[in-house]
Amino acid sequence: MSLNLPEGEIRKRLQKLRNYERLYPELRKKYEQAKRRIRELEEALARERREREESVEALRLQIEELREMVFGRKRGGGGEDDGAQPPDERHSPQKRQPRSPASYRRSLPKDGEVTQESFHGIDHCPDCGRVLTQLRESVRYLEDIVLPALSGLKTVERQRIETGFCPRCRKWRSAIPIGKQVCSLGENVRRRIVYCVTVQKQTFEDIARDLQDTFGIAVSDGEMARILAGEAAKLLPEYHDIDARIRGSPCQHLDETGWPVQAEGEGQWGWVKTASDTPDTIFRLGRSRGKGNAKALIRDRDQPTVTDDYAAYDDCADTQGLCWAHPKRKFQDLAESRTLANDRQEHCRKFYEQFCTLLHDVSLIVASPYDRPLREKHAEKFRRTIADLCVPHPADPKKLATLKATFLANIDRYLLCVREPNIPITNNKAERSIRPLVLKRKISFGSKTQKGADVMSILLSVCLTTWWRKPRSFYAAYDAIIRKWQAA
């Protein structure tokens, strides 16, 4: 069947075809551009949505951390946990060991500790007056203290000091040094004030009340400040000696916390350095949080040093180990977070369990006898395990991804405790040493001046080190330190 079209119709259709052929590439190009633009917008929308979800997740985690800082953390298990055991073993209920009856009673004093003895006899029944038979004797001990305010044991010595003029020296001489104050406090009161300020963490107001109520001695804040400054000057050689002993230990620990100084302060922070094997500890109060203070504390670069992952400690020591408890605590916070989605929280929980298993294995190796070739093999094995564990995963929250990358970047410092001998796996030694300073800061709110902060640095270092050695008598040990440096 043939279709006969008029000449005009044919020319019209040919013109339309030419128009289609001319417009098609342009339309095709616009279509591809529109399609590409839609794809870009969809990707941008998905990226924006993903970023918004990550931001909301990060803000929720920050709010959770702030809530724990303000209201405290509620966790089961209690006690200090260094992660030496996996979660299932660490949180499993343990059978309570029964206490012996003797543990509920006071320990009996030794014969040499008995200061007086009394006898309480009985012959007749106090009810009917009949003579008692089969008399037996029971021995009991009564421990008590002497309150000077009640017994009048406070001593007041009137010193009659003779002076004379030397015609040759042209000077006045006295039998003993004559103080500027007509009435001053003796050595025992001074040491009592130092003990209450450092070990008992009392304020000046509490100390003044205790001296008044217990000993009947009135003392002002200014007098206590002068006493503390004088005692600190006597203990300064012991402060430097403690520092020297720390430098001679197998390893040193460092940490920092806030310590406000109201006026003329160099900073609002307190630093602590302690030995890994002894109670020797020194403090530096009223400093900044800058790197210079870390360098001032780490005098020997070749001494192994364990710290947390704070940038001020970087490159201060040639051999630096990092604390495993800090990343473990952060991984645990993510695993127990209630702000994450269920799938992400489950992912964080599984990662935390794997990390605890790794930490448990590392703890066993660190506690084993040291053998360098064997330790190097274990270190290489742990390196591969950490590399596999810290591989980025799509389900990682942003905070977990950052913690993984940071832990992996510092893998050599974390494995220092495996490669080298006598390197603790955590920085708990410094954190336990700095805890009394944190408690004192909450009570006394820091120091008024930088001079007071320097005085407190010396007193806390010497007194807490002495007290942590558990002497039979703190005052006797303190007196021995004073006499040692007076005789030097």
C-alpha positions as CSV (number, residue, x, y, z in Angstrom):
1,M,0.0,0.0,0.0
2,S,1.5,3.3,-1.1
3,L,0.9,6.5,0.7
4,N,0.8,9.5,-1.6
5,L,1.4,12.7,0.3
6,P,1.2,16.1,-1.0
7,E,4.5,17.8,-1.6
8,G,3.8,20.4,1.0
9,E,3.1,17.7,3.7
10,I,6.4,15.9,2.8
11,R,8.4,19.2,3.2
12,K,6.6,19.9,6.5
13,R,7.4,16.4,7.9
14,L,11.0,16.6,6.7
15,Q,11.4,20.0,8.4
16,K,10.0,18.5,11.6
17,L,12.4,15.6,11.4
18,R,15.3,18.0,10.9
19,N,14.1,19.9,14.0
20,Y,14.0,16.7,16.0
21,E,17.5,15.8,14.9
22,R,18.8,19.2,15.8
23,L,17.0,19.4,19.2
24,Y,17.7,15.8,20.3
25,P,21.4,16.3,21.3
26,E,20.5,19.5,23.2
27,L,17.7,17.8,25.0
28,R,19.8,14.7,25.7
29,K,22.5,17.0,27.1
30,K,20.0,18.8,29.3
31,Y,18.6,15.4,30.5
32,E,22.1,14.1,31.4
33,Q,22.8,17.4,33.2
34,A,19.5,17.2,35.1
35,K,20.1,13.6,36.0
36,R,23.7,14.3,37.2
37,R,22.4,17.3,39.2
38,I,19.7,15.2,40.8
39,R,22.3,12.5,41.7
40,E,24.6,15.2,43.2
41,L,21.7,16.7,45.2
42,E,20.8,13.2,46.5
43,E,24.4,12.6,47.5
44,A,24.6,16.0,49.2
45,L,21.4,15.3,51.0
46,A,22.6,11.9,52.2
47,R,25.9,13.4,53.2
48,E,24.2,16.2,55.1
49,R,21.9,13.8,56.8
50,R,24.8,11.6,57.8
51,E,26.7,14.6,59.1
52,R,23.7,15.8,61.0
53,E,23.2,12.3,62.6
54,E,26.9,12.2,63.5
55,S,26.7,15.7,65.0
56,V,23.6,14.8,67.0
57,E,25.3,11.6,68.1
58,A,28.4,13.5,69.2
59,L,26.3,16.1,71.1
60,R,24.4,13.3,72.9
61,L,27.7,11.7,73.9
62,Q,29.0,15.1,75.2
63,I,25.8,15.7,77.1
64,E,26.1,12.2,78.6
65,E,29.7,12.9,79.7
66,L,28.6,16.3,81.2
67,R,25.8,14.6,83.1
68,E,28.2,12.1,84.5
69,M,30.6,14.8,85.5
70,V,27.8,16.7,87.3
71,F,25.7,13.9,88.8
72,G,28.3,11.1,88.9
73,R,28.5,7.8,87.2
74,K,26.3,4.8,88.2
75,R,28.0,1.6,87.4
76,G,28.0,-1.9,88.9
77,G,31.0,-3.6,90.2
78,G,32.5,-0.7,92.1
79,G,36.2,-0.4,92.9
80,E,39.1,0.5,90.7
81,D,39.3,-1.5,87.5
82,D,42.4,-1.6,85.3
83,G,40.8,-3.9,82.8
84,A,43.0,-6.9,83.6
85,Q,40.0,-9.3,83.1
86,P,37.5,-9.6,80.3
87,P,34.0,-8.1,81.0
88,D,32.3,-11.5,81.6
89,E,34.9,-12.4,84.2
90,R,35.2,-9.0,85.7
91,H,31.5,-8.5,86.3
92,S,30.6,-12.0,87.2
93,P,29.3,-12.4,90.8
94,Q,31.9,-13.6,93.2
95,K,31.3,-15.7,96.2
96,R,31.7,-13.7,99.4
97,Q,34.3,-15.1,101.7
98,P,33.1,-15.4,105.3
99,R,34.8,-13.3,107.9
100,S,36.4,-14.8,110.9
101,P,35.0,-13.8,114.3
102,A,38.4,-12.2,115.2
103,S,38.1,-9.7,112.4
104,Y,35.2,-8.0,114.2
105,R,37.2,-7.4,117.3
106,R,40.0,-5.0,118.1
107,S,43.6,-6.4,118.0
108,L,45.1,-7.0,121.5
109,P,47.8,-4.6,122.5
110,K,51.3,-5.9,123.2
111,D,52.7,-6.0,126.7
112,G,55.1,-3.1,126.0
113,E,52.1,-0.9,125.0
114,V,50.4,-1.2,128.4
115,T,50.8,2.1,130.3
116,Q,48.9,1.3,133.4
117,E,47.2,-1.6,135.1
118,S,44.2,-1.8,137.5
119,F,42.6,-4.5,139.5
120,H,38.9,-4.7,140.1
121,G,38.1,-7.3,142.8
122,I,34.8,-8.6,144.2
123,D,34.2,-10.6,147.4
124,H,30.4,-10.5,148.0
125,C,27.4,-10.7,145.8
126,P,26.2,-7.1,145.0
127,D,22.5,-8.3,145.3
128,C,22.3,-10.6,148.4
129,G,25.7,-9.9,150.0
130,R,26.8,-13.5,150.2
131,V,30.5,-14.4,150.0
132,L,31.5,-15.5,146.5
133,T,33.4,-18.7,145.8
134,Q,35.4,-20.0,142.9
135,L,36.8,-16.6,142.1
136,R,38.2,-16.2,138.6
137,E,39.9,-13.4,136.8
138,S,39.3,-12.0,133.3
139,V,41.6,-9.7,131.5
140,R,40.3,-6.8,129.4
141,Y,42.1,-3.8,127.7
142,L,40.8,-0.3,127.5
143,E,42.5,2.0,124.9
144,D,42.0,5.7,125.3
145,I,43.6,9.0,124.6
146,V,44.7,12.0,126.7
147,L,42.9,15.2,125.9
148,P,45.2,18.1,126.9
149,A,42.3,20.5,127.2
150,L,40.8,18.3,130.0
151,S,44.0,17.1,131.7
152,G,45.9,20.3,131.6
153,L,48.9,18.8,129.7
154,K,49.5,21.9,127.6
155,T,53.0,23.2,128.4
156,V,53.9,26.8,128.7
157,E,57.7,27.5,129.1
158,R,58.9,30.9,130.3
159,Q,62.4,31.3,128.8
160,R,64.7,33.6,130.7
161,I,67.4,34.4,128.1
162,E,70.5,36.1,129.3
163,T,72.3,38.5,126.9
164,G,75.6,40.3,127.1
165,F,77.8,42.7,125.2
166,C,81.2,41.6,123.8
167,P,83.7,44.4,123.9
168,R,85.9,42.7,121.3
169,C,83.2,41.8,118.7
170,R,81.2,44.9,119.6
171,K,78.0,42.8,119.5
172,W,75.3,41.7,121.8
173,R,75.2,38.0,122.4
174,S,72.5,35.7,123.8
175,A,72.5,32.2,125.1
176,I,69.9,31.1,122.5
177,P,68.4,33.0,119.5
178,I,65.8,35.5,120.6
179,G,62.7,35.5,118.4
180,K,60.8,38.7,117.4
181,Q,57.6,37.4,118.9
182,V,57.4,37.5,122.7
183,C,55.1,34.5,122.7
184,S,55.4,31.9,120.0
185,L,54.4,28.3,119.3
186,G,56.6,25.3,119.9
187,E,57.8,22.6,117.5
188,N,55.0,20.1,118.4
189,V,52.3,22.7,117.6
190,R,54.1,23.5,114.3
191,R,54.2,19.8,113.3
192,R,50.6,19.4,114.3
193,I,49.6,22.2,112.0
194,V,51.7,20.7,109.1
195,Y,50.1,17.3,109.6
196,C,46.5,18.7,109.7
197,V,47.1,20.7,106.5
198,T,48.7,18.0,104.5
199,V,47.6,14.5,105.7
200,Q,44.3,15.5,107.2
201,K,43.6,18.1,104.4
202,Q,42.0,20.5,106.8
203,T,41.4,24.2,106.3
204,F,42.9,26.9,108.5
205,E,39.5,27.4,110.2
206,D,39.3,23.6,111.0
207,I,42.9,23.6,112.4
208,A,42.3,26.7,114.5
209,R,39.1,25.1,116.0
210,D,40.9,21.8,116.6
211,L,43.8,23.5,118.4
212,Q,41.5,25.6,120.5
213,D,39.1,22.7,121.5
214,T,41.7,20.0,121.9
215,F,44.8,21.8,123.3
216,G,43.4,25.2,124.4
217,I,45.8,27.1,122.0
218,A,44.6,30.0,119.9
219,V,46.3,30.6,116.5
220,S,45.5,33.0,113.7
221,D,45.6,32.4,109.9
222,G,48.6,34.6,109.5
223,E,50.5,32.7,112.2
224,M,49.7,29.4,110.5
225,A,50.9,30.7,107.1
226,R,54.2,31.8,108.7
227,I,54.6,28.4,110.4
228,L,54.0,26.6,107.1
229,A,56.5,28.7,105.3
230,G,59.1,28.1,107.9
231,E,58.6,24.4,107.9
232,A,58.7,24.3,104.1
233,A,62.1,26.0,104.2
234,K,63.4,23.3,106.5
235,L,61.9,20.5,104.3
236,L,63.2,21.9,101.0
237,P,66.3,19.7,101.0
238,E,64.1,16.6,101.5
239,Y,61.9,17.8,98.6
240,H,65.0,17.7,96.3
241,D,66.1,14.4,97.8
242,I,62.7,12.9,97.0
243,D,63.0,14.1,93.4
244,A,66.4,12.5,93.2
245,R,65.1,9.2,94.5
246,I,62.3,9.3,91.9
247,R,64.8,9.8,89.1
248,G,66.6,6.7,90.4
249,S,63.5,4.5,90.2
250,P,62.8,2.1,87.3
251,C,60.0,4.3,86.0
252,Q,58.3,7.6,86.8
253,H,54.6,8.5,86.5
254,L,53.2,12.0,85.8
255,D,49.7,13.5,85.9
256,E,48.0,16.9,86.4
257,T,44.9,18.4,87.9
258,G,43.4,21.8,88.6
259,W,44.8,23.9,91.5
260,P,43.5,27.5,91.5
261,V,45.7,30.4,92.7
262,Q,43.8,33.5,93.5
263,A,46.5,36.2,93.1
264,E,49.9,36.4,91.4
265,G,49.7,32.8,90.2
266,E,51.7,31.3,87.4
267,G,48.8,29.0,86.5
268,Q,45.8,27.1,87.7
269,W,47.2,23.6,87.7
270,G,49.0,21.2,89.9
271,W,51.4,18.5,88.6
272,V,52.5,15.3,90.3
273,K,55.5,13.0,89.7
274,T,55.8,9.7,91.5
275,A,58.1,6.7,91.4
276,S,56.8,3.4,90.1
277,D,58.1,1.3,93.0
278,T,58.1,3.5,96.0
279,P,55.7,6.1,97.6
280,D,58.1,8.9,96.7
281,T,56.0,11.8,95.2
282,I,56.6,15.5,94.5
283,F,54.0,18.1,93.6
284,R,54.3,21.4,91.6
285,L,51.3,23.6,92.3
286,G,50.1,26.9,90.8
287,R,51.5,26.1,87.3
288,S,50.2,26.3,83.8
289,R,49.2,23.2,81.9
290,G,51.9,23.9,79.3
291,K,54.7,21.6,78.1
292,G,57.3,23.5,80.1
293,N,56.1,22.1,83.4
294,A,56.3,18.5,82.0
295,K,59.9,19.2,80.9
296,A,60.7,20.6,84.3
297,L,59.5,17.5,86.1
298,I,61.1,15.1,83.6
299,R,64.7,16.0,84.2
300,D,66.2,12.7,82.8
301,R,65.0,12.1,79.3
302,D,66.4,8.6,79.4
303,Q,64.2,7.5,82.3
304,P,61.1,5.6,81.3
305,T,58.0,7.7,81.9
306,V,54.3,6.6,81.9
307,T,51.6,9.2,81.3
308,D,48.2,9.7,79.8
309,D,47.8,10.7,76.2
310,Y,48.1,14.4,76.8
311,A,50.1,16.3,74.2
312,A,52.2,18.2,76.8
313,Y,54.1,15.0,77.6
314,D,55.0,14.3,73.9
315,D,58.8,14.4,73.2
316,C,59.6,15.1,76.9
317,A,61.2,11.7,77.4
318,D,63.0,9.4,75.1
319,T,61.1,6.4,76.5
320,Q,57.4,7.1,77.1
321,G,54.7,4.7,77.8
322,L,50.9,5.4,77.7
323,C,48.3,4.3,80.1
324,W,46.0,1.6,78.9
325,A,43.3,2.5,81.5
326,H,42.4,5.8,79.7
327,P,41.4,4.3,76.3
328,K,39.7,1.4,78.1
329,R,37.6,3.9,80.0
330,K,36.6,5.7,76.9
331,F,35.8,2.5,75.0
332,Q,33.7,1.4,78.0
333,D,31.8,4.7,78.0
334,L,30.8,4.1,74.4
335,A,29.9,0.5,75.1
336,E,27.6,1.6,77.9
337,S,26.3,4.7,76.3
338,R,22.5,5.1,76.3
339,T,22.5,7.7,73.5
340,L,23.7,5.6,70.7
341,A,21.4,3.6,68.4
342,N,21.0,0.0,69.2
343,D,23.1,-1.3,66.4
344,R,25.9,1.1,67.1
345,Q,25.9,0.4,70.8
346,E,26.1,-3.3,70.1
347,H,29.0,-2.7,67.7
348,C,30.8,-0.6,70.4
349,R,30.0,-3.3,73.0
350,K,31.6,-6.0,70.9
351,F,34.7,-3.9,70.2
352,Y,35.0,-3.2,73.9
353,E,34.9,-6.9,74.7
354,Q,37.7,-7.5,72.2
355,F,39.7,-4.7,73.6
356,C,39.3,-6.1,77.2
357,T,40.5,-9.5,76.0
358,L,43.5,-7.8,74.4
359,L,44.2,-5.9,77.6
360,H,43.9,-9.0,79.7
361,D,46.5,-10.8,77.5
362,V,48.8,-7.8,77.7
363,S,48.5,-7.7,81.5
364,L,49.5,-11.4,81.7
365,I,52.6,-10.8,79.6
366,V,53.6,-7.7,81.6
367,A,53.2,-9.7,84.9
368,S,55.3,-12.6,83.6
369,P,59.1,-12.9,84.2
370,Y,61.0,-10.7,81.7
371,D,62.7,-12.3,78.7
372,R,63.6,-9.8,76.0
373,P,63.4,-12.1,72.9
374,L,60.1,-13.5,74.1
375,R,58.7,-10.0,74.9
376,E,59.6,-8.8,71.4
377,K,57.7,-11.7,69.9
378,H,54.7,-10.9,72.0
379,A,54.9,-7.2,71.2
380,E,54.9,-8.0,67.5
381,K,51.9,-10.3,68.0
382,F,50.0,-7.6,69.9
383,R,50.9,-5.1,67.2
384,R,49.2,-7.2,64.6
385,T,46.2,-7.7,66.9
386,I,45.8,-4.0,67.5
387,A,46.1,-3.2,63.8
388,D,43.3,-5.7,63.0
389,L,41.2,-4.4,65.9
390,C,41.5,-0.8,64.9
391,V,40.5,-1.2,61.3
392,P,37.8,1.4,60.4
393,H,34.3,0.0,60.2
394,P,31.2,1.5,58.7
395,A,29.3,1.1,62.0
396,D,31.9,3.0,64.0
397,P,30.5,6.2,65.6
398,K,32.7,9.2,64.9
399,K,34.1,9.1,68.4
400,L,35.0,5.5,68.2
401,A,36.7,6.0,64.8
402,T,38.8,8.8,66.3
403,L,39.8,6.8,69.4
404,K,40.8,3.9,67.1
405,A,43.0,6.1,65.0
406,T,44.6,7.7,68.0
407,F,45.3,4.4,69.7
408,L,46.8,3.0,66.5
409,A,49.0,6.0,66.0
410,N,50.5,5.5,69.5
411,I,50.9,1.8,69.3
412,D,54.6,1.9,70.2
413,R,54.0,3.8,73.4
414,Y,51.2,1.5,74.5
415,L,53.4,-1.6,73.9
416,L,56.4,-0.1,75.8
417,C,55.2,-2.1,78.9
418,V,55.5,-5.3,76.9
419,R,59.0,-4.6,75.3
420,E,60.7,-3.1,78.4
421,P,61.0,-4.4,82.0
422,N,59.4,-2.8,85.0
423,I,57.0,-0.6,83.0
424,P,53.5,-0.5,84.5
425,I,50.6,-1.0,82.1
426,T,48.6,1.9,83.6
427,N,49.2,5.4,85.1
428,N,47.2,4.5,88.1
429,K,50.2,5.2,90.4
430,A,50.1,8.9,89.5
431,E,46.3,9.1,89.6
432,R,46.2,7.6,93.1
433,S,49.0,10.0,94.2
434,I,47.1,13.0,92.9
435,R,43.8,12.1,94.5
436,P,44.7,13.7,97.9
437,L,45.4,16.9,96.1
438,V,42.0,16.8,94.3
439,L,40.3,16.3,97.7
440,K,42.2,19.1,99.3
441,R,41.3,21.4,96.4
442,K,37.6,20.7,96.9
443,I,38.0,21.6,100.6
444,S,40.3,24.6,100.5
445,F,39.8,25.8,96.9
446,G,43.5,26.1,96.1
447,S,46.0,28.7,97.3
448,K,45.7,32.5,97.7
449,T,49.2,33.3,96.3
450,Q,51.9,31.6,94.3
451,K,54.1,31.7,97.4
452,G,51.5,29.7,99.2
453,A,51.3,27.3,96.3
454,D,55.1,26.8,96.4
455,V,55.0,26.2,100.2
456,M,52.1,23.7,99.8
457,S,54.1,21.9,97.0
458,I,57.0,21.2,99.4
459,L,54.8,20.3,102.4
460,L,52.5,17.9,100.5
461,S,55.5,16.2,98.8
462,V,57.4,15.5,102.0
463,C,54.5,14.8,104.3
464,L,52.4,12.6,102.0
465,T,55.5,10.6,100.9
466,T,56.4,10.1,104.6
467,W,52.8,9.2,105.5
468,W,52.5,6.7,102.6
469,R,55.5,4.9,103.9
470,K,53.3,4.0,106.9
471,P,55.7,4.8,109.7
472,R,54.9,3.8,113.3
473,S,54.5,7.5,114.1
474,F,54.3,10.3,111.6
475,Y,55.6,12.8,114.0
476,A,58.6,10.7,114.8
477,A,59.4,10.3,111.1
478,Y,58.9,14.0,110.5
479,D,61.2,14.9,113.4
480,A,63.8,12.5,112.0
481,I,63.7,14.3,108.6
482,I,64.1,17.7,110.2
483,R,67.1,16.5,112.3
484,K,68.7,14.8,109.3
485,W,68.9,18.0,107.3
486,Q,69.8,20.2,110.4
487,A,72.8,17.9,111.0
488,A,73.8,18.0,107.3
